[in-house]
Amino acid sequence: MGIKVTILGSNSATPAHHRHHSAQLVNVEGRYYLVDCGEGTQLQMKRYKIKAQRIDHIFISHLHGDHYLGLVGLLSSMHLMGRKKELHLYAPYGLSEIIRVQLKYSETAFNYEVIFHEVDTESHRVIHEDEQITVKSIPLSHRIPCSGFLIEEKVKNRRIIKELLPEGLPVNKIIQLKKGQDITNESGEVLYTYQELTKPPRKSYSYAYCSDTRYDESIVPLIKGCDMLYHEATFLEEHLDRASTTFHSTAMEAARIAVKAEVGKLLLGHFSVRYKDILPLQEEARTIFKNSHAAIEGKSYILDD
């Protein structure tokens, strides 16, 4: 599996119409990353059988309540469930103070370490990296400092052709082959080439999360060619004036960004409470970008071969 995005919340401002505040679980080859954590996120995780203790990295786009008010509750539950391993939080300036004040006045001390990483919302840079992915910030145009996130898989290992492997080949030699290295003897003579015993690696995918933002083409080069884009679509085009004054986007504007950035798939979310039925937003986006989808809570969107 490549990248699997499970929608936990897709509404803006207030929960309504059985929709919840912004939150997504991104699963990359079995590693969990939480993106935004609105009110009710941990209940949604329980509903969809997502184990909170598998999350080691949480990314918060900005400090409007519908994107982080579920965080302290989730962190507290992790503490009560006996978490010991450290947790990394990535967010604009201010989140660490918010959490520490709440812990101070509740006289709470977690059993695990929370490591804060302040995100510069005006720059596009790597904010997290491990052996599988890099995560980059995406400056967004919102009423307060706000950052999107670009999650990119690194080049994967080559794939072993098991039926061609010499019998008894040590594990360390198999690892060499996966890394694209030939196997040699002590004198440097090539015994087996990686080309003959492996297949090319599976495709590496990318996912961009952009919420909240008004229409802003400056993000286009930053997300160019990504396989899947989540872009807020708070309003229909008929409410363009409202979108502009609140620093949000319409479904049609999200689709225009998708076209200009030449992305593979567009997910729409952060829906206004005024829309009980969100299919019209999907239909509006599809008039410009056919592969547009309204993000449905509980549904997973998968990027894989």
N, C-alpha and C positions, 0 to 999 in steps of 0.2 A: 504494500500500500504506500502511496505517496503522501498527499496531504488530505486530511479529512476534517471538514469544518462542520461542527454541529451547532445549530442556532438555538441558544437558550432564551434569548430575549430579542425582540425586534421593534418594540414600540419606543416612542419618544415621550419625554415629559412625565406622563403618568401612565400606569398600567391600565389597560381597558380592552374590552372585546376579547378576553382570554389571551391577550398579548402582554408581555412583560418588558421590563427595562433591558437596555442593551447588554448583551453578554454572549460570548461565543467560546466554544472549546475547540481548539485547533490540535489535532492529533497528527504528529509527524512520525511515522514508523514506530508507533507505540509510545512516544513521548508526548505528554500533555502540556499545552500552553493555554492559559485563560486570557482572553482579550475582552476587556471591560467587565465590570461586575456590578451591574445595577441591582436594585432591591429585588429580593426573591431569587437571586442566582443559585444559592445553595439548595433551595427547594426544587428548582428546575433540574439541577444536577442529580438530585435524588430521584426525581421523576423519570429521568432518562438513564438512570443507572451509571452515572459517571462518578468515579471514586476521587474524591477531593484530594486525598493524600498522594495521588499520583502527579499532582500539579506542583511544579517547582518554580515556575516563572509566570507572573501575572503582569499584563500590560494594560495600563489605564490611559485612555486617550486624553482625557481632560477632567476637570474637577466640577462639572455640573453633576448634580446628584444622581440623575438617571444613568450615570456611567460608573459610579463607584460606591453608592450607599449600601450595597450588599457586601462590601469588602470586609468591614470589621466583624460582621457576623460570621462570615466564612472563615476568617483567620481565627476567631475565637473557637469555632467548632473544630478546626484542625488541632488547636491546643487541647481541647477537651477530649479529643480522640487519641491523644498521646503522641502527636507528631514530635519528632526530635530533629529531623533534618532541616537545614536552612531553606528559606523561601526568598526568592528575589522579586522585588516589586519595581516596575519601571513606570514612571509617571512624571508629569510636569511638576515644577517646584510647588511645594505646599502639602503634598499628600503625607509626607512623613510627620509633619506637625499635626495634621488632623488626626492621624492614628495615635500618635503619642499622647495627645491631650485626652482622648477617649480612654486610653489605657490608664493614664494617670488618675483620672477621677473615678474610675471603677476599681482602682487598686489591683490591676491585673498585670501579671508578668507572664509572657508566653514561655513555654518549655523549649521553644526553638527560636533560632535567630531569624529576624526579618532584615534583609539587606536591601536598602533603598538605592535606586539608580535614578538620578534626576535626568529627565529627557529635555534636551534643548528643542523647543517646539519651532524654532526658526531655522533649523539646519537639517540636512539629509545626511545621516551618518549611521554607522553600525552601532547599535546599542546593546546587542547580545550576539554571541557567537559560540557555537559548540561544534562537535564533529559532524553534525547533521545539517545544521541550518545557520544562516545569518538573519538577523532581524535589524532592519533599518527604519529610522524615523522618517515620517513624511509630514512636512509642515502643512498645516491646514488653515484655512481662513474662516475662523469662527469668532464669536464675541469675546471669548477668553482664550488664553493660550491652549492650543490643541494640536495633537500629533496623531497621524495615522501610522500604520505599521506595515512594512513590506517584509514578508517572510519568504525566504528563498532557500530551497534545498541546495546543498553543495553537490558537486559531482559524485555520483555513487560508485561503489565498487563494481568491477566487472563481474560477470556471472559465470560461475564454473559450469563446464559441460561434464557432468558427473560420469557419464558413460565412457569418457575419454581419459579420465584421470588414471595415472599409473597406480597399481595396487600398492598400498602401504605408504603412499606419499605423506610425509609428516604435515601436521596442521600448519606449522609456520611456513612451509613451502606453499601450501594452498593459499594462505593469506598473501604471500608475495604475488601469486598469480592474480588474485583479485585486485591487487593494487597496480596491476599492469607491469609487473617485473618478471623477467625471465628467470628460470631456475638454472643455476650453474654449479659445476663441481668446484673443488678446492683450487684447481688450476685456472678457473675462469672460463672453462669450456661450457657452452650452452647445452644443457641437457633437454630442456623443454622450453618452448616459447609461450608467452601468455596468449599470443594470437591463436595458437592451435588448441589450447585447452580452455579458453574462455570466450564468452560472447560479450559484446559491448554492454556497458551499464544501462540500466533503465533510465528513462528520462527524469531529469530533475525539474520540479515544478516550483511555481511562485504564486503567492497569494497576497493581495494588497487589501488592507482594511482602512477605509476612509470615512470616518464619522466622528464629529459633525463638521460640516463645511458648506459654505455657499459655493456657487459655481466658480471654479478657479482653475484655469488652464495651466497654471504654473506647475501643477502636479503631474501633468501628462508625461514629460520626459522621465520623471522619477518612477513611473509605473509602466512605462512603455513595454508592451509585449507580454505583460504578466498573464498567467494562465487563468486566473480568476480574480475579479475585483468586487469587493463589497463597497458600495458607495451609498451614502445616505440618500433617501428619496422621501423626505418628510411630507412633501406636498405634491399635488397635481399641478400641471401648468396653469390651470385657471386661478391658482392661488400664488402665482409667481411673485406678486408684490409682497405677500406675507413671507414667502421664503427669503426674499432679499432683505427685508427689514429684520428678520430674526437670524440671519447668517446661516440659512439652511438652503437645501437644493430641492428642485422638483425631480420627478422621475425622468422627465424628458432631458433635463440638464445632466443627470447621472448618465443617461444613455449617450449624450454627446461626448462626455468625457471618455466613455468606453470606446466609442468609435475613434476618437482622436488618438487614444493610447493603444489602439489595436489589441485589446485584451481578448482572451478566449471566451470568457463567460462573465456576465454581470449579475451580481446579487443586489437586490434593493432592500433597504431596511430603514429603521428609525422612523416608522410611520406615525403620522399625526393621529391623535385620538379622534379627530373629526371623521376619519375613514373607518367604518366598521368593516367594509369590504375592501380588501387591498388589491383585488385583481385589476381594477381600473388603472392602478399605478403600473402594474406589470404590462398591461396592454398599451399604455401610453409609451412606455420605454421601448417596447417592441416595434413601434412605428419607426424608430430610428436604429435600434440595435436589436436584432432578432433574438439573440441568445441572452435575453434578459429574464430574470426570475425573481419573483417576490420571495424574500427569505421567510420560510415557514418554520415556526418554532418546533423543535423536536426532530426536524429533518436534517440529514447530513448530506453535504455536498462534497463529492470525492474527486480528487485529481489523481489519476493513476493510469498505468498502461492498460 
